[in-house]
Amino acid sequence: MKGKKLYAVLAGVLVLLILAISMYNYIYKSHRDIATERVAYTISAAQIHMDFGKEDKMPKYVDQVVQIHGKITVIEQNAIVIDDKVQAGFIMDAPNDLSIADQVTIKGRCVGYDDLLELVKIDQATLIHNN
């Protein structure tokens, strides 16, 4: 009888330990490194903006790594706006060699559409190409 009770307690402790480790790994996942992830979609700023107007296309881009190309229309401290349609936020300040009307290609994570500003939002952007 004492042996069965010991096995039941050990099995319970083992189950609780496995559950605790699983919960810890679920809660504290490592962060994504967007700069090294593979691009899911390569698209122009105008096209992704137009696609966000269509209900069926919206979820396709959200939380995906996208590569966007177009002309810079606004430069902010840590972001740029491409073709007045896409705002790309950099992790650090925007690269210093950018200027208005430059053709650029950026890579980043699409976080959605800002209805107020009418911009597609990209975060964790990296500059791929600057003409």
C-alpha positions in Angstrom: 0.0 0.0 0.0 2.8 2.4 0.9 4.6 1.7 -2.4 1.4 2.6 -4.4 1.0 5.8 -2.5 4.6 6.8 -3.2 4.3 6.1 -6.9 1.1 8.2 -7.0 2.8 11.1 -5.3 5.8 10.9 -7.6 3.6 10.7 -10.7 1.6 13.8 -9.5 4.9 15.7 -8.9 6.2 14.7 -12.3 2.9 15.8 -14.0 3.1 19.2 -12.2 6.7 19.6 -13.1 6.0 19.0 -16.8 3.0 21.3 -16.7 5.1 24.1 -15.1 7.9 23.8 -17.6 5.4 23.8 -20.5 3.7 26.9 -19.1 7.0 28.7 -18.7 8.1 27.9 -22.3 4.7 29.1 -23.6 4.7 32.4 -21.7 8.4 33.3 -22.2 8.8 32.5 -25.9 11.9 34.0 -27.6 11.2 37.1 -29.6 11.0 37.0 -33.4 14.0 38.3 -35.4 12.2 39.9 -38.3 15.5 40.8 -40.0 16.5 37.2 -40.4 13.1 35.7 -41.2 12.1 34.8 -44.7 9.8 37.2 -46.6 6.2 36.0 -47.0 5.1 38.7 -49.5 6.9 41.1 -51.8 4.6 43.9 -52.8 4.5 47.7 -53.6 3.3 50.2 -51.1 0.3 51.1 -53.3 -0.8 47.5 -53.8 -0.7 46.5 -50.1 -2.6 49.7 -49.2 -5.2 48.8 -51.9 -5.4 45.2 -50.6 -6.2 46.4 -47.0 -9.3 48.0 -48.5 -10.6 44.6 -49.4 -11.9 42.6 -46.4 -10.7 39.2 -47.7 -7.0 40.3 -48.1 -6.6 42.0 -44.7 -5.7 39.0 -42.5 -3.3 37.7 -45.2 -0.6 40.3 -44.4 -1.1 40.8 -40.7 1.8 39.5 -38.6 3.7 38.4 -41.7 7.1 39.5 -42.9 6.7 41.6 -46.0 9.0 43.4 -48.3 7.7 46.7 -49.5 9.0 49.0 -52.3 8.1 52.5 -53.2 9.1 56.2 -52.9 9.8 57.9 -49.6 7.3 60.7 -49.0 7.9 61.5 -45.3 10.9 60.9 -43.1 10.4 60.8 -39.3 12.9 60.2 -36.5 12.5 56.4 -36.5 10.1 55.8 -39.4 9.4 56.6 -43.0 6.3 56.8 -45.0 6.3 55.2 -48.4 4.1 56.6 -51.2 1.8 58.1 -48.5 0.4 54.6 -48.0 2.8 52.7 -45.7 4.5 53.8 -42.5 7.6 51.7 -41.8 9.0 52.0 -38.2 12.6 51.1 -37.6 13.9 49.6 -34.4 16.5 52.4 -34.1 16.4 55.8 -35.9 15.8 55.8 -39.6 19.1 55.5 -41.6 20.7 58.9 -42.2 21.3 58.5 -45.9 17.6 58.6 -46.8 15.9 61.6 -48.4 12.5 62.4 -49.8 11.7 60.9 -53.2 14.3 58.1 -52.8 13.2 54.7 -54.1 13.5 52.2 -51.2 12.8 48.6 -50.4 12.2 47.7 -46.8 11.5 44.5 -44.9 9.4 44.3 -41.8 6.4 42.9 -40.0 3.0 44.1 -41.1 1.0 45.0 -38.0 -2.2 46.2 -39.6 -4.0 49.2 -41.0 -4.4 52.5 -39.2 -7.9 53.8 -40.1 -7.2 57.3 -38.7 -4.1 58.0 -40.7 -5.1 55.6 -43.5 -1.7 53.9 -43.5 -0.5 50.4 -43.5 1.8 49.9 -40.5 5.1 48.1 -40.6 7.3 47.6 -37.6 10.8 46.3 -37.0 11.7 47.5 -40.5 15.1 47.1 -42.1 16.3 48.9 -45.2 17.0 46.4 -48.0 17.7 48.7 -50.9 18.0 52.5 -51.4 18.4 54.1 -54.8 
